Amino acid sequence: VEATIPERLRETWRKYSANGFEDKGGFEREFIRHVETTLARSLYNCDELAAYAGTALAFRDKMIIEWNKTQQRQTFADQKRVYYLSLEFLMGRALDNAMLNIDKKDAARDGLGELGFRIEDVISQEHDAALGNGGLGRLAACLLDSMATLDYPAWGYGLRYRYGIFKQEIIDGYQVEIPDYWLDFNPWEFPRHDVTVGIQFYGHSEKHEDENGKVKHVWSGGEIVQAVAYDVPIPGYGTKTTNNLRLWSSKASSGEFDFQKFNAGDYESAVSDQQRAETISAVLYPNDNLDRGKELRLKQQYFWCAASLWDIVRRFKKSKRAWSEFPDQVAIQLNDTHPTLAIVELQRILVDQEDLEWDEAWQIVVNTFGYTNHTVLPEALEKWSVPLLQHLLPRHLEIIYDINLFFLQHVEEKFPGDWELLSRVSVIEESQPKMVRMAYLAIIGSHKVNGVAELHSDLIKTTIFKDFVKIYGSDKFTNVTNGITPRRWLHQANPRLSSLIASKLGGYNFLIDLTLLDGIESYANDPDFRREWTEIKTANKERLAKYIKETTGYSVSPTSLFDIQVKRIHEYKRQQLNIFGVIHRYLKIKSMTPQERKKVVPRVSIFGGKAAPGYWMAKTIIHLINGVAAVVNKDAEIGDLLKVIFIEDYNVSKAEILVPASDISEHISTAGTEASGTSNMKFVLNGGLIIGTCDGANIEITREISESNIFLFGNLAEDVDSLRHKHLYSGFTLDEHLHKVFEAIRASAFGPASAFEPLVASITDHGDYYLVSDDFSSYIQTQEAIDEEFTKQDEWVVKSITSVARMGFFSTDRVVGEYADEIWNVESLDVE
Ligand code: RUG
């Protein structure tokens, strides 16, 4: 392509090509230009929001220039690319990240200062891009950051939801959901109206014979919805590579509403067709670790998979390579089973549209896809009903049946006569109605399946996917332990700590090689370093205390032990264990003499997280936390000895305030239920210690930082089944301390007992599935040990420094490297 463009033309282009800004003056120029011409404002009405817009647009220009170059370079290099398919990208704010990644934050700070603004106030104007529920979506965002930083040619594909995860308000102690319309002003996206494709739904599938007698499948009829691409630049840290996140938005085929219907007077249906199409990308499903099987969700999945596949195939076809080379050019990673239909769609494209033989096509498909499993919870494993698939995607259902048939034939050959095995591994569950097991389809259609922490990857091989290990051998299954990007979760969230570390390590190289952190371990013996370390923690706690005061009205003392549990509210994550522990503490303090109270270590128990709108038990837990807060916080006898705070509307930007401010954070899921967890990594990386169960990545964190630097408690995963069995069949004995807690709840000490009865009864009467009672005594004892250790501040700080020094393993840079080498087989590409 390059050679066909005359030199003179290239010369002119080069001369006038946009190049953004380099320094403070350049930033101010671009800022003012955007405020005056893009926003049509002036010096006299440039408020903080306009300042945010001006700054964001200046940075966006800079990024898009690099984005263009990156895309050109990657196209010319013509090497294998990675496509990360995820229904969720929990990006948070983009401006601060862009400033730091392209290393122009100082220029912006100075420039904004001269223009009369504080950079922090400008940054906080931005709305979070909250296109995700929790860990799964945030992992996708961290991986994008690392893929760009490591110069991998990689694209994310997702949906451009008009409404992200709802905003949470707490009214009278209850969670209330408010729509999150975040697109009012979003400078980070580029609509690509020229990248639009029609996606088909419904209709019917027919067989035709062509002139050579070959049977062809034709999918016809139904309706078409348009997918329009919106591109979001993803800048790497310390590199020019700027990758792409392509999000699809749905709109009606006719573009606007149907004028024929409109003219014929059928206004309502003219508009409703349009609305129905737009509904597909309207809203993120607010469930985490829960599959609800709604038709609109299936529509979202196919819409996004089909649009992404069309785009990927189109790009590949431009290279004019043979189809057999597709897996050498394309690696597609499925983030959970949500994009599993992409497997079926690629097979359909190859067989129905490109005329490949089934087996040849299938080999290409399997070599292209990798599947990441994120859960063993049965309620989260996706299944779609056969009648629904038949109705919505008739041709895809046929293909699924054929995939299953060939797979079962293979199993039959390997294990003749094992009919039970066949029925256990069949993609089709013979229930009423029949269901398609998406995880099985994802395994069959991928060359690698990975879990996200060692324990989890072992569990999937020995429990839910055991039969598939028998069929394929264990090489198909692997582990890639999750990580986090140190750019956002250390450098951005905790700039002072990042700078202190840099001062000892001779620069910020640790941000791109996190294992270099081990260089600070020896400073744990240096009293000056420990003092600075403590000062930073205190400043972060003061910032959080200020935020708590502003948002809840409660005053908390930064000298108290800050104990934080922020994550989705879920029974398996056991916020109920935490709040019962808080009640136990409260009752204990109440029963003490004034003399005894003097020895109590003051504590602030901080909670945050959203409950899925339909998840009643999770909402009850939120209600109880707020009920306890209302009583404890106004109890004059207790004062600063205990405070309970619920942070409303927990999201990524609030995590950036909370994570650096913890002394202790809680990762206390029932053993064997949390696949990995990633907030545990964020807290430890910021110098907080953790209390946790032997679950998910807690185990590997322990291995890295050593058992003496973490507070572990509770039953082990291997004992969970037998304990559950015992509860149900040999009787259940409630822990004696928990019994006292329940007495207080049942005496309406924290609000009407009836409101909390289902939560209490789930333990006392319904088998205590999450083993709250079994782990309670070990939990409260461990909390006492924490109080004790916290009084020995010097030892505590040594633990904190040592832990941070040993967290090098948990960077998503390491994670991306493992995916690249073991699953994608892709090389990085320097775009300089
Ligand atoms: O619950 C898991 C977390 O343990 C894990 O850290 C995260 C990223 O791998 O994914 C979470 N997850 C799992 N979110 N949704 C699911 C099931 O769809």
Residues whose N, C-alpha, C, O or C-beta is under 5 A from the ligand:
A	BS01	RUG	G135 L136 L139 D288 N289 D336 H374 T375 A380 V452 E674 A675 S676 G677 T678
